[in-house]
């Protein structure tokens, strides 16, 4: 249950897609003065060292953020995400990679709030340590709990602000996570139908993964946008991650156009072979 450590994969191509979408969504929420809540159901450690430890062992970031680092030709949403990463690497070299909790926190204003759920004991400990450095005023905006994010989500919806962005990205090591995503979304929509939900999922040769996508896309009366980024051909045995997707429920106006301008750029930069591709489709 607790074998997964995201540090091995920090900054890889899946993180690139997930975090480009996340930063774009956060920018949308900031356009209005009204406060908003960000919820991360599987927060991880929050920040990852790329030049030592687990991330350095596999160095998956080299074929992810590493390929984009230092480029000056990135389109708007990609450039915004790179700028967010650069804030944590002030000397211009890529040493650290901010995960979704830190990217979300950086986007908060005084009136906004962040709820982070992480069940893994070691990841939770590191996450708390990252945010322990905050001053008291900043710390009031963040609440961290060692709780199963699927269960924790029920307690925070609907938010008092009536504006919320929820990131759902379990590791999917347990095949039951796919069904739990659907159940969690169903309950979340029952409690807060107008919330914005961003669901990350892996592109793997697994029946549960295919069922998740088809279930979400066939959901009746749901307004959604589904984007995928594949960096190469799936392995012959079906193992390994060749791509990923982000399914956004209640996407903000303008998100589709901004992603459509960014995805071809990402495919060109991250492609590992001629099978690299992107897709973007929606409904509602």
C-alpha positions in Angstrom: 0.0 0.0 0.0 2.8 2.4 0.9 5.4 1.3 -1.7 4.8 4.2 -4.1 7.1 7.2 -3.9 6.6 9.9 -6.4 10.1 11.2 -6.0 11.3 8.5 -8.4 9.1 10.1 -11.1 9.3 13.8 -10.2 9.4 16.1 -13.2 8.8 13.4 -15.8 6.5 13.8 -18.8 3.4 12.9 -16.8 4.2 15.7 -14.3 4.7 18.1 -17.1 1.2 17.6 -18.5 -0.5 17.5 -15.1 1.3 20.6 -13.9 0.8 22.6 -17.1 -2.9 22.0 -16.7 -2.9 22.7 -13.0 -1.0 26.1 -13.4 -3.4 27.1 -16.2 -6.4 26.3 -13.9 -5.0 28.2 -11.0 -4.5 31.2 -13.2 -8.2 31.1 -14.1 -9.2 31.0 -10.5 -7.1 34.0 -9.7 -8.8 36.2 -12.3 -11.7 36.8 -9.8 -11.2 38.4 -6.4 -13.5 35.9 -4.7 -11.6 33.4 -2.6 -11.1 29.8 -3.7 -10.2 26.5 -2.2 -7.6 24.1 -3.7 -7.8 20.4 -2.7 -5.0 17.9 -3.5 -6.2 14.4 -2.7 -2.8 12.7 -3.0 -0.4 15.5 -2.3 2.9 13.6 -2.1 6.0 15.3 -0.7 5.4 18.7 -2.2 9.0 19.4 -3.3 11.6 17.1 -4.9 15.4 17.3 -5.1 16.5 16.4 -8.7 20.3 16.2 -8.1 20.2 13.7 -5.3 18.1 11.0 -3.7 15.4 9.0 -5.4 14.7 11.4 -8.3 18.4 11.3 -9.3 18.4 7.5 -9.3 16.0 7.2 -12.3 16.4 10.7 -13.5 13.0 10.6 -15.3 13.0 14.4 -15.1 15.7 14.6 -17.8 13.1 13.5 -20.4 10.4 15.7 -18.8 11.1 19.1 -17.4 14.8 18.7 -18.3 14.0 18.9 -22.0 12.0 22.1 -21.5 14.3 23.9 -19.0 15.9 27.0 -20.3 13.9 27.2 -23.6 12.6 30.6 -24.4 10.0 29.6 -27.1 7.4 28.0 -24.9 3.7 29.0 -25.5 1.8 30.7 -22.7 0.6 27.9 -20.4 3.9 26.0 -20.7 5.9 29.2 -20.1 3.8 29.9 -17.0 4.5 26.5 -15.6 8.2 26.8 -16.3 8.2 30.2 -14.5 6.6 28.5 -11.5 9.4 25.9 -11.5 12.0 28.6 -11.9 10.9 30.4 -8.7 12.3 27.4 -6.8 15.5 27.4 -8.8 16.7 31.0 -8.5 20.3 30.3 -9.7 19.0 29.2 -13.1 20.0 25.5 -12.7 17.4 22.8 -12.3 17.9 21.4 -8.8 14.4 21.2 -7.4 11.0 20.3 -8.8 7.8 21.6 -7.1 5.0 19.2 -6.9 1.3 20.1 -7.1 1.0 21.2 -3.4 3.8 23.8 -3.9 2.6 25.0 -7.2 -0.9 25.5 -5.7 0.5 27.3 -2.7 2.5 29.7 -4.9 -0.7 30.7 -6.6 -2.7 31.4 -3.4 -3.6 34.9 -2.4 -4.4 36.0 1.2 -8.0 35.0 0.9 -7.5 31.6 -0.7 -7.0 28.2 1.1 -5.2 24.9 0.4 -6.1 21.4 1.8 -3.6 18.7 1.3 -4.2 15.0 1.9 -1.4 12.4 2.0 -1.7 9.0 3.6 1.8 7.7 3.1 3.7 8.2 6.4 7.0 9.3 4.9 5.5 11.4 2.2 3.3 13.1 4.8 6.3 13.8 7.1 8.3 15.4 4.3 5.2 17.4 3.2 4.7 18.8 6.6 8.4 19.7 6.9 8.2 21.6 3.6 5.3 23.8 4.8 6.7 24.2 8.4 9.0 26.8 7.0 6.1 29.2 6.3 5.4 32.2 8.4 2.3 32.2 10.6 0.2 34.2 8.1 1.0 31.9 5.2 0.6 28.8 7.3 -3.0 29.7 8.0 -3.8 29.2 4.4 -2.7 25.6 4.4 -4.0 22.5 6.2 -2.3 19.1 5.8 -3.8 15.9 7.0 -2.6 12.3 7.0 -5.8 11.0 5.5 -6.9 9.0 2.5 -7.7 11.7 0.0 -10.8 9.9 -1.4 -12.3 10.0 2.1 -11.0 13.4 3.0 -12.6 15.0 0.0 -16.1 14.4 1.4 -15.4 16.6 4.4 -14.3 19.7 2.5 -17.1 20.0 0.0 -18.9 22.2 -0.6 -16.4 25.0 0.4 -17.7 28.1 2.1 -16.3 30.2 -0.8 -18.4 28.2 -3.3 -15.3 28.1 -5.6 -12.9 25.1 -5.6 -10.3 23.4 -7.7 -9.8 19.7 -6.8 -6.8 17.7 -8.1 -7.3 14.0 -7.9 -4.2 12.0 -8.8 -3.7 8.7 -6.9 -0.7 6.5 -7.9 -3.0 3.8 -9.4 -0.7 1.1 -8.1 -3.8 -0.5 -6.6 -6.1 -1.3 -9.4 -9.1 -0.4 -7.2 -8.0 3.3 -7.4 -9.6 3.6 -10.8 -13.0 2.7 -9.4 -12.4 4.9 -6.4 -11.8 7.9 -8.6 -15.2 7.4 -10.2 -16.9 6.9 -6.8 -15.2 10.0 -5.4 -16.2 12.1 -8.3 -19.8 11.0 -8.1 -19.9 11.9 -4.4 -18.1 15.2 -5.0 -20.5 16.3 -7.7 -23.4 15.4 -5.5 -22.1 17.7 -2.8 -20.7 20.4 -5.1 -21.8 20.2 -8.7 -20.1 23.4 -9.9 -16.6 22.6 -8.6 -13.7 22.2 -11.0 -12.2 18.7 -10.8 -8.9 17.8 -12.5 -8.3 14.0 -12.6 -4.9 12.8 -13.7 -4.7 9.2 -15.0 -1.9 7.1 -16.6 -1.9 5.7 -20.1 -1.1 2.1 -19.5 -2.3 -1.2 -21.0 -4.7 -2.0 -18.3 -8.4 -2.7 -18.5 -9.2 -0.5 -15.5 -7.5 2.5 -17.1 -9.6 2.2 -20.3 -12.7 1.7 -18.2 -12.0 4.9 -16.2 -11.7 7.0 -19.3 -14.8 5.6 -21.0 -16.8 6.0 -17.9 -15.9 9.6 -17.4 -16.5 10.5 -21.1 -19.9 8.8 -21.1 -21.0 10.5 -17.9 -24.5 12.0 -18.5 -24.9 15.7 -18.5 -21.2 16.3 -17.6 -19.2 19.2 -19.0 -15.6 18.0 -19.5 -12.3 18.4 -21.3 -10.0 15.4 -21.7 -6.4 16.0 -22.7 -3.7 13.3 -23.3 0.0 13.4 -24.0 1.9 10.3 -25.2 5.7 10.4 -25.6 6.1 7.1 -27.4 5.0 3.7 -28.3 3.7 1.5 -25.5 6.2 -1.2 -24.5 5.5 -4.7 -26.0 4.7 -6.2 -22.6 2.4 -3.3 -21.6 4.6 -2.2 -18.8 5.8 1.4 -18.2 4.2 4.7 -18.6 4.1 5.9 -22.2 1.7 8.8 -21.6 -1.0 10.2 -19.4 -4.1 12.3 -19.4 -5.9 14.9 -17.4 -9.7 14.9 -17.3 -11.2 18.2 -16.3 -14.8 18.5 -15.1 -16.3 21.9 -15.4 -13.3 23.3 -17.3 -13.0 27.1 -17.4 -13.6 29.1 -20.6 -10.3 29.4 -22.5 -8.6 26.3 -21.1 -9.2 24.3 -24.3 -7.7 27.0 -26.5 -4.7 27.4 -24.3 -4.0 23.7 -24.2 -4.5 23.3 -28.0 -1.7 25.8 -28.5 0.6 24.0 -26.0 0.2 20.3 -26.7 1.9 20.2 -30.1 4.8 22.0 -28.5 5.0 19.5 -25.7 4.9 16.5 -28.1 7.7 18.0 -30.2 9.8 18.6 -27.1 9.1 15.4 -25.2 8.7 12.8 -28.0 10.8 9.7 -27.6 9.8 8.2 -30.9 7.4 8.7 -33.8 4.4 7.4 -31.9 4.3 10.5 -29.6 1.0 12.2 -29.9 -1.6 14.4 -28.1 -5.4 14.6 -28.0 -8.0 17.0 -26.8 -11.7 16.4 -26.7 -14.6 17.6 -24.7 -18.3 17.7 -24.2 -20.9 20.1 -22.7 
